[in-house]
């Protein structure tokens, strides 16, 4: 069974996320933990969260995929922005305890001229510190799994290659002092990796094998399923509707039925309204 949903607004509350998903035939969903362009977060109503959790259980939802705000840059050259990112991530871990078992993906950041090696070191530090501090505040390991999102490689982004993602993981574990398996994983974005130079149209098996060899398929927890407005290797990150971009419907369909991927939650981040997402979900199912 294909586990699929799309990035929804939280304007109707947490329960509203589950209701809207059911309206379009979805069994998972994504949402921003706070204002994506600012950082301010709404107060959580515990009863609203409980209603969503009951709905998820009743309808056998796959894990929802929360998304950190775009303003979070853990490897900025500005120490104040790095501290801001750390505080947001710790707070998000606490907030996501209201919806246990969630996945939480974030962009590993832009090194802003410091170089990829420095960027990887700074982001890995934030991961380690955020998990440690959240654990202290919660009194146990967070129930949320943190996911590094694969990036397209525009500007000074890190995470543009599987090797860079693995380096972030390894350094985070080194700083944490033990394995983070089960706490730290990867969200693969089809548009991002295509724009990053991974040919999932003509060599999906090869890309999956490469991911497994470098990062490990056991760390892959979710997929952002997006077409791309760009050619392979463009490093631009422009999402397109399913079947209307350079990746195409047939290639994206193969992603959803690939034996190593098909059990994962798939999240659509295509430029659509609710009716458009419903159409894409029906088409992919």
N, C-alpha and C positions, 0 to 999 in steps of 0.2 A: 504493500500500500504506500502511495506517495504521501509523505507528510509535508504539506505546503501551506504557506500563508503569505502575508505581505506586511509591509511597514505601515502601521496604523497610528492615528492620532489618539492621544490620551484625553481628548477634550470631553469625552463621555465617561471618564473614570476608568478604573481598572476592569470592573465587570464589563463595561462597554467594549473593551478589547475582545473579550471572548464572545460576546453577543454578535459583534460585527463579523468576526471570523466565521461563525456558524452561518451567517446570512449569505456568505459567498462560497460556502463549501470548503472552508479551510479548517485545518486541525492544528494550527499553530499560528503565531503572529510575532511581529517585532514592534518595538516601541522605543522612543527615546526616554531615558531615565530622567531627563530634565531638558530645559530649553536648549535645543541643539546649537543655537548661535549665540547663546548667552551663558548659561550655566545655572540659572535659577531653577529650583525644583519646587513643585507643588507639595503641600503636605499630604501625607498618605492617610486615607481613612481605613483603619483596620477592618471594619465591617465590609467595605468595598473590596478589599483584597481577599477576604474570606469568601465572598460570593464568587469572585473570579476563580479561586482555587477549587471551589466546589464544582463550578462549571467545567474546569479543565479535567477534573477527575471523572465527572459524569460522562463526558464525551471523549474520553481517552485522548486528550490533546498530547501532541509531542511537546517537548520543552519550548517555552517561548524564548525569544532571543532579544534581550534588552540591548540597547545601543548607547554607548557613551556619547556625550556632546562633541561636536566638531571643535569646540574651543579647547578641548583637552590636548595639550601638546607636552608629553612627558619628557621630550628631549630638546626642548627649546634652549637657546643660549641664555635666555632670561631666567634667572633662578626663581624670581617671583612667579612666573608662569608655570614653572615646574612644580613649585609648592602648591599652586592653585590646582593643578592637575591631580596631584597626590591627594589633596583634601577632597576633591570631587569623587575620586575613585573610592576612597574609604567610605564616604557618605553613601555612595551608590551601593556598595556591598551591604551596608546596614539597611538601606531601603529595600533591597531585593530579598532580604530575609522574610519580608511579608509575602513574597511569592516564591516559596522554596523550590529548588530544583531548576531555577532559571539558568540560562546561558547569558553571558554579558560580554559583548564584543567591543573592542576599541581600536582606533587607528594608532599604530605604534609611534606616530609622530614624524615631524620634520626636523632635521638636525640644524637647520638654519645656518648653514655654512661651517659648522664645526667638523663635518665629515661623518660618514656612516659609522665608523668604529666608535666615535664618541657618542653618537646618537644611540647606538645599540646599548652601550654601557649605561647611559642615563635612563633609558626606558626600562632596562632590566632592573635597575635600582628601584624605580617606582613600583614595578610589579611586586618585587620582594617586600618592599616597605608597606605597600597597600595591603597585601594579604596578611602580613604580620600584625599590623595595626588593627585591621578589621577583626582578626581573630581575637585580639585582646579585648576589643569593645564588645564583641558578641559573646565571648566566653567559650567559644569553640570554633572549629573550622567553618568558614562561611559555606552555606549550602549552594552557593552560586559558583559556577565554573567560569573563569575568566578566559576570553578568547582573543588572541591576536589576529587581526584581520590582515589578509594578504592585500598588498597595495599595488597600484599601477606604476608607481615610480615617477610621478610628476614632481618637478621641483626637487626639493631635498628630502623627499619622503624616504623613510627606512621601511623595511619589510617588503621591498620590491622583488626580492628573489626568495626562493625557499631556503637558501643558505642563510640569508639575513634573518629570516624568521626563526630558524633553528638556533642561530647564534644568540638571539634574544632569550629564547627558552633556556639554553645552556647557562648563560650568564645569570639569569634570574634564579635558577636552581642553585648555582654556585653561591650567590649572595644570600639566598634564603637558608642555605645550609643543609638542604635535603631535597629529595625529588618532589616536584610539584605536579606529578601525574595525578589526574583526577581533579586538580585545582586550576590547571592552566592548559589550554588547548588552542586550536586554530579555527577560525572561520574563513573559508575559502570563497572569494568573490570571483565569479566567472568573468565579469567584465574586467576586473582589475588584473587577473592573471593573463587574460588575452591581451590587454593593453600592455602588460608587462613583458610579453614575448612568449608566453606558453601556448602552443598551438593545440587547443582543445577541439578544434574542428577536424583536423587531419590526423591527430595523434593523441587522442584522449587517453588511451591505455598507457602510452609512453609518459604523459604528464602525471598520471596517477602513480605509475611506478616510480617516477622521479620523486614525487612528493613522499611516497612511502620510504624510499631509500634515505632521503635527506631529513625529513621531519618525523615520519611515522604515521601511518593511517590511524593508529590508536589515539592520536592527538587531534584528529579532525572531528569536530563536533557539530558543525553547521555549515551550510552553503548559502551564500547570497546568489540567487539565480537571476542574472541580468544579461541582456544582450548589450552590444557595444556599438556606439556611433563611429568607432575608429577602426583602422586597419590593425592587424597584428603588430605588436611592439610599438604602438604609437606613444605610450606613456602619457596618456591624456585623461583617462578616467571620465568618460561621458557615457552614462547608461542609456540604453534604448529599450523600447518595448520588445517583448519576446517575438522573434521571427522577423523583426524589422531592421535588424542591424547586421553587422559584419560576421557575427557568430552564427546566427540563424537558428530557426526552430529545430531542425533535425539534429544539429549538434547539441543543443541544450536539452532536447529530449533524451539523447544518449547519456548525458550527464545524470539525469534523474533515474535512469534504469540501470546504470553501471553497478555491477555486483558489489563494488567496494564503497559505493556512495548512496545507494537507493534507500537505506534505512535512516538517513540523516534528515533533520528538519531543513527544508528549503524555504528561503525567504525571498520574495520578489521585492525589488527596489526599483522597478521600472517607472518611467514617467506616466503615471496613470491616475485615474479616479477610481472609485469603488467599482463601478460597472466594468471598467477596463481590467481591473484585477480579477474580478469574477470570471470574465471571459478567458483570461490567461490561465486561471486555475482549471477551468473546465477543459480547455484545450490540452493542457499538460496531463490532466488525469485521463 
